Each structure stands twice: as structure tokens, then as C-alpha cells.
């Protein structure tokens, strides 16, 4: 199973090519903005996940009350 998953993972030279392509497509000035937006999206996703988990835990505690 591990060998099947390892087939699709890019190695060192592939990552270098991907980064170079991103640099050429977006330019050096746009990359920090893209990274900042990606970071904000990840942070919002984590916050939403924590909020949903808290709501589920609170609902479970209410059900367990006698």
C-alpha cells in the first residue's frame, strides 16, 4: 500500500520545476500575496473545525446530563 501512495508524490527535481513554474506564472510580487491568502484560508478552516468540534462536544454534554 505504501508503494502505491509513493508513486504520485513528487520528488526533489519535480518540486523545483513546480516552484519555477509558479514563479514564472505569477511573478515574484504576487507570490507573497498568494501565500498570505492561503495562510488565511487554512487558519479560517482550522477555526471552523475547532468551532464545530466544540459544538459537537457541547451537544454531547447536554445529552449526557440527567
C-alpha angles and dihedrals in degrees: 000000000000093000091055091054093046093058095072097044114102118233131215101290092043092054090050090052091048092050091048091050091050090050091051094045100046105021129229094280096056098047096077089050091050092048091048091051091048090051092051091050092051091048092051091049092051092048091050090048091051091048093051091047090051092050091050091048091049091049090050091051091051091052091050093054113104 
